[in-house]
Amino acid sequence: MAEHVISLLKAIETCPEIEERECLNTGYLDECHPLIQQAHDAAMDYLIKDTGERNYSHELDLEDAGFRVFCLEKDGFGWLTGGIETSKGVIAYG
């Protein structure tokens, strides 16, 4: 599964159709693009456990591949949304 998510993220970085920070200067990539939507869905499955908790070891897999994973929004219970940083911008998930 790590290979699938990483391959999607690498495809986003090399896709000429996806412009850097495509979504109104927010830094978030537009989920309307099919490749970004696939990466979002794969990240949801890969980075969030069935219990709803973060999967730290899977976050480290992405970071080892060069994709920083970080918190976008949290509350007293933990992360609500996370982000994956690519060279083109951030993919939000959660």
CYANA upper distance limits for C-alpha pairs under 8 A (distance plus 0.5 A):
  1 MET  CA      5 VAL  CA      6.98
  1 MET  CA     46 TYR  CA      7.56
  2 ALA  CA      6 ILE  CA      6.56
  2 ALA  CA     46 TYR  CA      7.95
  2 ALA  CA     58 HIS  CA      7.88
  2 ALA  CA     61 ASP  CA      7.41
  2 ALA  CA     62 LEU  CA      7.93
  3 GLU  CA      7 SER  CA      6.40
  4 HIS  CA      8 LEU  CA      6.79
  4 HIS  CA     42 ALA  CA      8.34
  5 VAL  CA      9 LEU  CA      6.79
  5 VAL  CA     39 ALA  CA      6.82
  5 VAL  CA     42 ALA  CA      6.46
  5 VAL  CA     43 ALA  CA      7.16
  5 VAL  CA     46 TYR  CA      8.30
  6 ILE  CA     10 LYS  CA      6.63
  6 ILE  CA     62 LEU  CA      7.25
  6 ILE  CA     65 ALA  CA      7.67
  7 SER  CA     11 ALA  CA      6.57
  8 LEU  CA     12 ILE  CA      6.77
  8 LEU  CA     35 LEU  CA      7.57
  8 LEU  CA     38 GLN  CA      7.97
  8 LEU  CA     39 ALA  CA      6.21
  9 LEU  CA     13 GLU  CA      6.95
  9 LEU  CA     39 ALA  CA      7.07
  9 LEU  CA     86 THR  CA      7.62
 10 LYS  CA     14 THR  CA      6.98
 11 ALA  CA     15 CYS  CA      6.40
 11 ALA  CA     35 LEU  CA      8.38
 12 ILE  CA     18 ILE  CA      7.45
 12 ILE  CA     35 LEU  CA      7.21
 12 ILE  CA     36 ILE  CA      7.47
 12 ILE  CA     88 LYS  CA      8.07
 13 GLU  CA     18 ILE  CA      8.47
 13 GLU  CA     86 THR  CA      7.21
 13 GLU  CA     87 SER  CA      6.57
 13 GLU  CA     88 LYS  CA      6.51
 18 ILE  CA     22 GLU  CA      7.57
 18 ILE  CA     33 HIS  CA      8.41
 18 ILE  CA     88 LYS  CA      8.01
 19 GLU  CA     88 LYS  CA      7.04
 20 GLU  CA     27 GLY  CA      8.49
 20 GLU  CA     29 LEU  CA      8.27
 20 GLU  CA     87 SER  CA      7.92
 20 GLU  CA     88 LYS  CA      4.63
 20 GLU  CA     89 GLY  CA      6.35
 21 ARG  CA     25 ASN  CA      6.59
 21 ARG  CA     26 THR  CA      7.39
 21 ARG  CA     27 GLY  CA      5.07
 21 ARG  CA     28 TYR  CA      6.37
 21 ARG  CA     29 LEU  CA      6.14
 21 ARG  CA     88 LYS  CA      6.36
 21 ARG  CA     89 GLY  CA      5.32
 21 ARG  CA     90 VAL  CA      8.04
 22 GLU  CA     27 GLY  CA      7.80
 22 GLU  CA     28 TYR  CA      7.56
 22 GLU  CA     29 LEU  CA      5.91
 22 GLU  CA     30 ASP  CA      6.57
 22 GLU  CA     89 GLY  CA      8.21
 23 CYS  CA     27 GLY  CA      7.18
 23 CYS  CA     28 TYR  CA      6.29
 23 CYS  CA     29 LEU  CA      6.07
 23 CYS  CA     30 ASP  CA      5.89
 27 GLY  CA     89 GLY  CA      5.70
 27 GLY  CA     90 VAL  CA      6.31
 28 TYR  CA     89 GLY  CA      6.17
 28 TYR  CA     90 VAL  CA      5.12
 28 TYR  CA     91 ILE  CA      6.37
 28 TYR  CA     92 ALA  CA      7.36
 29 LEU  CA     36 ILE  CA      7.82
 29 LEU  CA     88 LYS  CA      8.08
 29 LEU  CA     89 GLY  CA      6.23
 29 LEU  CA     90 VAL  CA      6.26
 29 LEU  CA     91 ILE  CA      6.22
 29 LEU  CA     92 ALA  CA      8.48
 30 ASP  CA     36 ILE  CA      7.65
 31 GLU  CA     36 ILE  CA      5.89
 31 GLU  CA     37 GLN  CA      5.61
 31 GLU  CA     40 HIS  CA      8.25
 32 CYS  CA     36 ILE  CA      7.78
 32 CYS  CA     37 GLN  CA      7.10
 33 HIS  CA     37 GLN  CA      6.74
 34 PRO  CA     38 GLN  CA      6.64
 35 LEU  CA     39 ALA  CA      6.78
 36 ILE  CA     40 HIS  CA      6.60
 36 ILE  CA     91 ILE  CA      7.89
 37 GLN  CA     41 ASP  CA      6.66
 38 GLN  CA     42 ALA  CA      6.56
 39 ALA  CA     43 ALA  CA      6.47
 39 ALA  CA     91 ILE  CA      8.44
 40 HIS  CA     44 MET  CA      6.74
 40 HIS  CA     91 ILE  CA      7.18
 40 HIS  CA     92 ALA  CA      7.58
 40 HIS  CA     93 TYR  CA      6.45
 41 ASP  CA     45 ASP  CA      6.98
 41 ASP  CA     93 TYR  CA      8.50
 42 ALA  CA     46 TYR  CA      6.49
 43 ALA  CA     47 LEU  CA      5.94
 43 ALA  CA     48 ILE  CA      8.19
 43 ALA  CA     93 TYR  CA      7.35
 44 MET  CA     48 ILE  CA      6.24
 44 MET  CA     93 TYR  CA      6.71
 44 MET  CA     94 GLY  CA      6.85
 45 ASP  CA     49 LYS  CA      8.05
 46 TYR  CA     55 ASN  CA      8.18
 46 TYR  CA     58 HIS  CA      7.36
 47 LEU  CA     54 ARG  CA      6.55
 47 LEU  CA     55 ASN  CA      5.65
 47 LEU  CA     56 TYR  CA      8.17
 47 LEU  CA     58 HIS  CA      6.45
 47 LEU  CA     59 GLU  CA      6.92
 48 ILE  CA     52 GLY  CA      6.27
 48 ILE  CA     53 GLU  CA      6.21
 48 ILE  CA     54 ARG  CA      5.41
 48 ILE  CA     55 ASN  CA      6.06
 48 ILE  CA     94 GLY  CA      8.34
 49 LYS  CA     53 GLU  CA      5.81
 49 LYS  CA     54 ARG  CA      6.61
 49 LYS  CA     55 ASN  CA      6.35
 54 ARG  CA     79 TRP  CA      8.31
 55 ASN  CA     59 GLU  CA      6.89
 56 TYR  CA     60 LEU  CA      6.82
 57 SER  CA     61 ASP  CA      6.93
 58 HIS  CA     62 LEU  CA      7.09
 59 GLU  CA     63 GLU  CA      6.77
 59 GLU  CA     69 VAL  CA      6.71
 60 LEU  CA     64 ASP  CA      6.45
 61 ASP  CA     65 ALA  CA      6.97
 62 LEU  CA     66 GLY  CA      6.98
 62 LEU  CA     67 PHE  CA      5.82
 62 LEU  CA     68 ARG  CA      7.47
 62 LEU  CA     69 VAL  CA      7.86
 63 GLU  CA     67 PHE  CA      5.23
 63 GLU  CA     68 ARG  CA      5.57
 63 GLU  CA     69 VAL  CA      7.21
 67 PHE  CA     84 ILE  CA      6.82
 67 PHE  CA     85 GLU  CA      6.14
 67 PHE  CA     86 THR  CA      6.56
 68 ARG  CA     84 ILE  CA      6.21
 68 ARG  CA     85 GLU  CA      5.73
 68 ARG  CA     86 THR  CA      8.17
 69 VAL  CA     82 GLY  CA      7.50
 69 VAL  CA     83 GLY  CA      6.16
 69 VAL  CA     84 ILE  CA      5.14
 69 VAL  CA     85 GLU  CA      6.99
 70 PHE  CA     82 GLY  CA      6.11
 70 PHE  CA     83 GLY  CA      5.84
 70 PHE  CA     84 ILE  CA      7.14
 71 CYS  CA     79 TRP  CA      6.78
 71 CYS  CA     80 LEU  CA      8.49
 71 CYS  CA     81 THR  CA      6.83
 71 CYS  CA     82 GLY  CA      4.95
 71 CYS  CA     83 GLY  CA      6.66
 72 LEU  CA     79 TRP  CA      8.20
 72 LEU  CA     80 LEU  CA      8.16
 72 LEU  CA     81 THR  CA      5.91
 72 LEU  CA     82 GLY  CA      5.42
 72 LEU  CA     83 GLY  CA      6.52
 72 LEU  CA     92 ALA  CA      8.28
 73 GLU  CA     79 TRP  CA      6.55
 73 GLU  CA     80 LEU  CA      5.89
 73 GLU  CA     81 THR  CA      5.68
 73 GLU  CA     82 GLY  CA      7.39
 74 LYS  CA     78 GLY  CA      5.86
 74 LYS  CA     79 TRP  CA      4.67
 74 LYS  CA     80 LEU  CA      5.35
 74 LYS  CA     81 THR  CA      7.35
 75 ASP  CA     79 TRP  CA      7.00
 75 ASP  CA     80 LEU  CA      7.35
 80 LEU  CA     94 GLY  CA      6.69
 81 THR  CA     92 ALA  CA      7.36
 81 THR  CA     93 TYR  CA      6.18
 81 THR  CA     94 GLY  CA      4.89
 82 GLY  CA     92 ALA  CA      6.29
 82 GLY  CA     93 TYR  CA      5.89
 82 GLY  CA     94 GLY  CA      6.56
 83 GLY  CA     90 VAL  CA      6.45
 83 GLY  CA     91 ILE  CA      5.96
 83 GLY  CA     92 ALA  CA      4.95
 83 GLY  CA     93 TYR  CA      6.58
 84 ILE  CA     90 VAL  CA      5.95
 84 ILE  CA     91 ILE  CA      5.66
 84 ILE  CA     92 ALA  CA      7.06
 85 GLU  CA     89 GLY  CA      6.47
 85 GLU  CA     90 VAL  CA      5.07
 85 GLU  CA     91 ILE  CA      7.09
 86 THR  CA     90 VAL  CA      6.45
 86 THR  CA     91 ILE  CA      8.16
